[in-house]
Amino acid sequence: MIGTVVCAAVLIVGGLVSTPARLDAATAQVGTAAASDKMLDSRIEKRIHSDATLKKYHIDVSVDGGVATLKGTVATEADRAKAGNLAKVNGITRVDNKLVVDLNAATTGTAGTVKEKTKEGAEATKNAAEKAAEKTKEGSKAAYGKTKEGAKKVGEKTKEGLSKTGEVITDTWITTKIKADMVNEDLLKDSDVEVHTNNHIVTLSGTVMSPAGRARAVAIAKGTDGVQRVVDQIKIGPKK
């Protein structure tokens, strides 16, 4: 009876002692399997992404317990089969090919890619609209500035007026015109007439030889375009 109890105790103790060792072994085995799955995953992805036909697609690869699962969208059945074959590497026990065949994938890739391109297109449109609005704003400012400047010049010309020949009438123009018209006047020979113009008001000073010469000088000044008034300060007498 005592021997039986001792044997039972030894078996129980032996079982308790061996349990942690078994757990460690199981944990190590799981860790090794996970590492192996990760390596297989990377290897398959590299093979697919290196393929000239398949690299344009977004194919998701996952490996669990030696089973490779493929998800995503490809354009043809041939591409689907090709991806499945590339997933068959050493260590893979089975390939679960869940790739969907969609003809649009040839140009757009996966739905995710389409969404990204749509977003990029929207951003580009927004940026283009903002640039167009900015240019319109700048153009409006420039146009306003030119219009304002043009209006100012027109106002100045309107104020000064135009001669019969289309020239802008300024004080300088009036003075020059009066002096030029007096040069060939017989009544003003040997005279010394000075002409000053301020705001289109002409002041004549100096000397002439006769009253007729004085009258002629005043008449020339009054007959000049743009002259509003003539101030006669001419004296009759010999040229000084």
C-alpha positions in Angstrom: 0.0 0.0 0.0 2.8 2.4 0.9 4.6 1.5 -2.3 1.6 2.4 -4.4 1.2 5.8 -2.7 4.9 6.5 -3.3 4.7 5.6 -7.0 1.6 7.8 -7.4 3.3 10.7 -5.7 6.3 10.3 -8.0 4.1 10.3 -11.1 2.3 13.4 -10.0 5.5 15.3 -9.2 7.0 14.1 -12.5 4.0 15.4 -14.3 4.2 18.8 -12.6 7.9 19.1 -13.3 7.5 18.3 -17.0 4.6 20.7 -17.7 6.6 24.0 -17.8 9.1 22.3 -20.2 6.3 21.3 -22.5 4.9 24.8 -22.5 8.3 26.3 -23.4 8.6 23.9 -26.2 5.1 24.7 -27.5 5.8 28.5 -27.3 9.1 28.1 -29.2 7.3 26.1 -31.8 4.6 28.8 -32.3 7.3 31.6 -32.4 9.2 29.7 -35.1 6.0 29.1 -37.1 5.1 32.9 -36.9 8.6 33.9 -38.0 8.5 31.4 -40.9 5.1 32.8 -42.0 6.5 36.3 -42.0 9.5 35.3 -44.1 7.2 33.5 -46.6 4.9 36.5 -46.7 7.9 38.8 -47.6 9.2 36.4 -50.1 5.9 36.1 -52.0 5.3 39.8 -52.0 8.8 40.4 -53.4 8.2 37.9 -56.2 4.8 39.5 -57.1 6.0 43.1 -56.9 9.1 42.2 -59.0 6.9 40.9 -61.8 6.5 43.3 -64.7 2.8 42.5 -65.2 1.7 42.3 -61.6 3.7 45.1 -60.0 1.1 47.7 -61.1 -1.6 46.0 -59.0 -2.0 46.3 -55.2 -2.0 42.7 -54.2 -2.2 41.9 -50.5 -0.4 38.8 -49.3 -0.8 37.2 -45.9 0.6 33.8 -44.7 -0.8 32.0 -41.7 0.3 28.5 -40.8 1.9 27.9 -44.2 -1.3 29.0 -46.0 -0.9 32.0 -48.3 -3.9 34.2 -49.0 -4.0 36.7 -51.9 -6.4 39.6 -52.0 -6.9 42.5 -54.4 -7.9 43.1 -58.0 -6.2 42.2 -61.3 -7.2 42.8 -64.9 -7.2 39.3 -66.3 -7.7 35.7 -65.2 -4.1 35.1 -66.5 -2.8 37.7 -64.0 -4.8 36.0 -61.2 -3.3 32.6 -62.0 0.2 34.0 -62.4 0.0 35.6 -58.9 -1.2 32.3 -57.5 1.7 30.4 -59.0 4.2 33.0 -57.7 2.8 32.4 -54.2 3.7 28.7 -54.4 7.1 28.8 -52.8 8.8 26.2 -50.5 7.1 26.2 -47.1 3.6 27.1 -48.5 1.2 24.2 -48.1 -1.8 25.9 -49.8 -2.6 29.1 -51.7 -6.0 30.7 -51.1 -6.4 32.9 -54.2 -9.0 35.5 -53.5 -8.0 37.9 -56.2 -10.9 39.5 -58.1 -10.7 39.9 -61.9 -11.7 43.4 -63.1 -10.9 44.8 -66.5 -10.7 48.4 -65.1 -7.8 47.3 -62.9 -5.6 47.4 -66.1 -5.6 51.2 -65.9 -6.8 52.1 -62.4 -5.3 49.3 -60.3 -7.3 48.6 -57.1 -10.3 50.5 -55.7 -7.9 52.1 -53.3 -5.8 53.4 -56.2 -8.9 54.8 -57.9 -9.9 56.6 -54.7 -6.4 58.1 -54.4 -6.4 59.3 -58.0 -9.8 60.8 -57.5 -8.5 62.6 -54.5 -5.4 63.8 -56.3 -7.6 65.0 -59.2 -9.9 66.9 -56.8 -6.8 68.5 -55.2 -5.4 69.5 -58.6 -8.8 71.0 -59.6 -8.9 73.0 -56.4 -5.4 74.3 -56.8 -6.1 75.3 -60.4 -9.2 77.1 -59.3 -7.3 79.0 -56.6 -4.6 80.0 -59.1 -7.2 81.1 -61.6 -9.0 83.2 -58.9 -5.7 84.7 -57.9 -4.8 85.6 -61.5 -8.3 87.1 -62.0 -7.8 89.2 -58.8 -4.4 90.4 -60.0 -5.7 91.1 -63.4 -8.6 93.1 -62.0 -6.2 95.2 -59.9 -3.9 95.8 -62.9 -6.9 96.7 -65.1 -8.2 99.1 -62.4 -4.8 100.7 -62.1 -4.5 101.2 -65.9 -8.0 102.5 -66.1 -7.4 104.9 -63.3 -4.1 106.1 -64.8 -5.7 106.4 -68.3 -8.6 108.4 -66.8 -6.2 110.7 -65.1 -4.3 111.3 -68.4 -7.6 111.9 -70.2 -8.7 114.3 -67.5 -5.5 116.2 -67.8 -5.7 116.4 -71.6 -9.4 117.4 -71.4 -8.5 120.2 -69.0 -5.7 121.5 -71.1 -7.5 120.9 -74.4 -6.2 120.1 -77.9 -5.1 122.4 -80.6 -6.5 122.4 -84.1 -3.7 120.1 -85.1 -4.5 117.7 -82.3 -1.6 118.7 -80.0 -2.1 119.0 -76.2 -2.4 122.7 -75.3 -0.1 123.5 -72.3 1.2 126.8 -71.1 4.5 126.1 -72.8 2.8 125.3 -76.0 0.9 128.6 -75.9 4.0 130.6 -75.2 5.9 129.0 -78.0 3.0 129.4 -80.5 2.6 133.1 -79.8 6.3 133.8 -80.1 6.5 131.9 -83.4 3.5 133.8 -84.8 5.1 137.2 -83.9 8.3 136.5 -85.7 7.1 137.3 -89.3 4.8 140.2 -88.3 5.9 143.5 -90.0 4.3 145.6 -87.3 6.4 143.9 -84.7 9.8 144.4 -86.3 12.3 146.0 -84.0 10.0 145.2 -81.0 10.9 143.4 -77.8 7.8 141.5 -76.7 8.0 139.0 -73.8 5.3 136.3 -73.5 4.5 134.5 -70.2 1.7 132.0 -69.8 0.2 130.7 -66.5 -2.9 128.5 -66.4 -3.7 129.6 -70.0 -3.6 133.3 -69.0 -1.0 135.1 -71.2 0.8 138.2 -70.1 2.5 140.4 -72.7 5.3 142.8 -71.7 8.2 144.6 -73.2 8.1 147.3 -76.0 6.8 147.8 -79.5 7.4 150.7 -82.0 3.7 151.7 -82.4 0.2 151.4 -81.1 -0.6 149.3 -84.2 2.2 146.9 -83.2 0.8 146.7 -79.7 -2.7 145.9 -81.0 -1.3 143.2 -83.3 0.6 141.5 -80.5 -2.5 141.4 -78.4 -4.5 140.1 -81.3 -2.0 137.3 -82.0 -2.1 136.2 -78.3 -5.9 136.2 -78.2 -6.2 134.2 -81.4 -4.0 131.4 -80.1 -5.7 128.1 -79.1 -6.2 127.6 -75.4 -5.7 131.2 -74.3 -8.4 132.2 -71.8 -7.3 135.8 -71.2 -4.5 138.3 -72.3 -2.9 140.8 -69.9 -1.4 143.6 -71.9 1.6 145.3 -70.3 3.3 146.3 -73.5 4.8 149.8 -73.7 5.3 151.8 -76.9 8.9 152.8 -77.5 12.2 151.8 -79.0 13.7 148.4 -78.4 15.9 148.4 -75.3 
